[in-house]
């Protein structure tokens, strides 16, 4: 990806530098970081305070950068962002690295709940789908009920004592 294309992402004229809002400043920071010829890019909360469309634009740009051979290290409070961008995730608690691995491995090892999201073909299917799932898995709790979708929450039962597990 050429530097001009990366900088075009910023979409700001030089005269606006002193009057830009936080989201625009974040975009400028990302643009500057991505223009660096280094093989490593470090970003702190790259999409915090950015609207959803721009967030997905940033994600697309970061994915392209990663495919071009750059290593990207980022901090985020958004698990969605980590899953979209990261091949490995580290979890920090009070400044200490307590877990590291692929997203699914971390969820399997540490998650207490899981969610089943179902997109419905029609409103008439909702009752049948909910009844079938809850009959098969009675511990489920219906947490979202929209016209076109449902979500059920299930408690993940562990076979090991969590207190005895060390990371």
N, C-alpha and C positions, 0 to 999 in steps of 0.2 A: 504494500500500500504506500503510495507516495505521500510525502509530507504535506503537499498542498491539499490533498484530499482529506487528510487527518485534520488539518487546521480549518478546512471548510466546515467541519462539524461544529465549530464554535459559533458560527453565524453572527459574529459581532464586528462592528467597525471599530477602529482604534479610538474614535471620539467618544465611544460609550463606556470606556473603561471605568470612569469614576461614578457612573450612575447606574451600574448594573445591580440586579438583585442577587440574592444568595444562590438561587438555582443557576443563574447565568454564570456567576463566579465559579460554581462547581464545574460547569461545562468548560470554562476557560482552563481551569486546573487540569481537567482530564485531557483536553486538547494539547496542552503544554507537555504533560507527562508522556503522551503517546508520540509526540514529535521527537523525543529523545532517542538517539540511535542505539542506546543500550539494549542488551538482550534481556534485561530484567526491568519490569515496571512495577512499582509499589504504589498502591492506591489505598487511601483511608476512606472508607464509606463512600465509594465513588458515585452512588446514586441517591444518597440521602438528600431530601429536599427537592428532588427532581420529579416532574410530572411523569405519569405512566408511559406516555408515548416516547418521551426523551429517554426514560430509563431503558426501554427496549431498544432504542437506537444505540445507546451506550453499550448495552449487552452485545448487540450485533457487532459493533466495532471492536469490543474486547475479544470476542470469539475469533474475529478475523485476525487480530493481532496475535493471538495464541497460535492459530494455524500457520502464521507466517514465521513461527519459531521463537517468539518472545515468551519468556516466563512471566506470569503475572501473579503477584502476591497482593491480596486485598483483604481488608478488614470489613466486616459487615455484621449488622444485627439481623439481617434478612436471610432466613434459611432458603427462601425462594431464590434469592440472588446467588447464594452459594451453590445451590443445586444447578442453577442455569449456567454458571461460569466455571465452577471448580471441579477438577478431577480428584483432588484430595482436600479434606476439610480438617482444620484443627480447631478444637474447642478450648477457649481460655476461660478459667474461673479465677477471679481475683489475681489476674496476671500470670497464672500458671497454666501451662499446657496440660490438660487433663485427658484429652483424647485426640486421636488423629486417624484418618482413614477416609475411604470413599463414603459418600452420603448414605447409601443403603446399608453399609456395614455399621455405621454409627447409629442409624435408626434401629437396626436389629438389636444391637448391643445395649442401647440406652433408652429407647422409647418406652413410655408407659402406656401409650394409647396408639391406636391406628384408626384411620378414617376410611370409609368406603364411600366413594362418590359415584352416583349413578345418574346418567343423563337419560331421561325418559323419552320414548317416542311419542307418547300422548299422555294427557292428563288421566285418562282411564287406566293407564298402567300403574299409576302411583300406588294405589292401595294393594294391588297384587304383589308388586315388587317388595314393598315394605313388609307385608305379611310373610312372604316367602323367606326373605332374609332373616327376619326376627324369629321365625319358626325354626330355621336352621341354626341360627346363632342368637339364642335368647338374651345374651348379655348386651346386645346392641342398644344404643340410645339414638333416637332420631334427633339430629341437631339442626338440620336445615331441610325445609320443605318448601320448594318453589314449584311453580307450575311445570317447569321443564326438567327439574333435577331434585335429587334428594341426597343427603349426606348422613351417614350413620357413624357413630363413634363406638369403638370397642376398647375395652381394657385389655392390655397385653399382659397375660399371666406369665410370670417368670418361674422357671423351675429351680433357679438358684437363689440363694439369699443375697439380696442386693448389698446388704451391709458387709458381707464377707468378700465381695468382689473388689479387687484393687486394679487401678489403671496405671 
